[in-house]
């Protein structure tokens, strides 16, 4: 992923806060010789204190063999994207039709080393952490080994602890444009108000204020 200086995260806090609420991504794992990579969509929980992401997958998933052969993998998250028409980006002193269309988006890529979790008690802890993150209001029984309703299901999954070894973060929101052009884009996003426009506009304004 190309990251220009004006698109780079300002600090670790910026991408960590974003990742705390953007917790669905794709795990890319090296395929066996001659095969393309495995790419698995999944929910995860990122723990900045431990620099790790937690998730789980069904035991029959074909990803496991490749992951055990090559545990270095990449967890990629992309969201808050919007298409920006060329005229919105045009220089104020030039023709509007000469503006360059582009995409706005936020992206975080976590390079990880995978640790498979097969111990039933450890899997229960991992699952309870995930449910606590996604369902803080409760309402579901806790996972416990040998207890209903979920204890018998533990054998059907494997946990994954993804130890983060590197981070690449990008917030592509007109960082190299003038304040006048960014203000125009913000106005146009508000007027269009399509899917993703409000989130993209907030990033643009937030980074402009910083």
Number of C-alpha atoms within 10 A of each C-alpha: 9 8 13 12 11 15 19 17 21 15 9 11 11 13 20 17 11 14 20 14 12 19 17 17 19 18 23 19 24 19 17 14 8 6 8 10 16 18 17 16 13 14 19 25 23 22 15 15 6 9 14 19 21 20 20 19 16 14 15 10 11 11 20 18 12 16 21 13 12 15 18 19 22 23 24 19 19 17 17 20 21 21 15 19 16 14 15 24 23 20 16 13 6 9 10 14 13 13 16 14 14 16 13 20 20 23 22 23 20 23 20 22 20 22 16 17 17 15 12 19 16 14 24 19 15 21 20 18 18 19 17 15 17 15 12 10 9 11 7 11 12 19 23 20 18 13 12 12 13 14 16 13 14 22 13 10 17 20 24 21 19 25 20 23 14 12 14 16 23 23 26 24 28 22 17 13 14 14 12 12 17 21 17 16 23 20 14 16 22 15 11 10 13 11 11 16 22 19 17 26 25 16 21 21 15 11 16 15 7 6
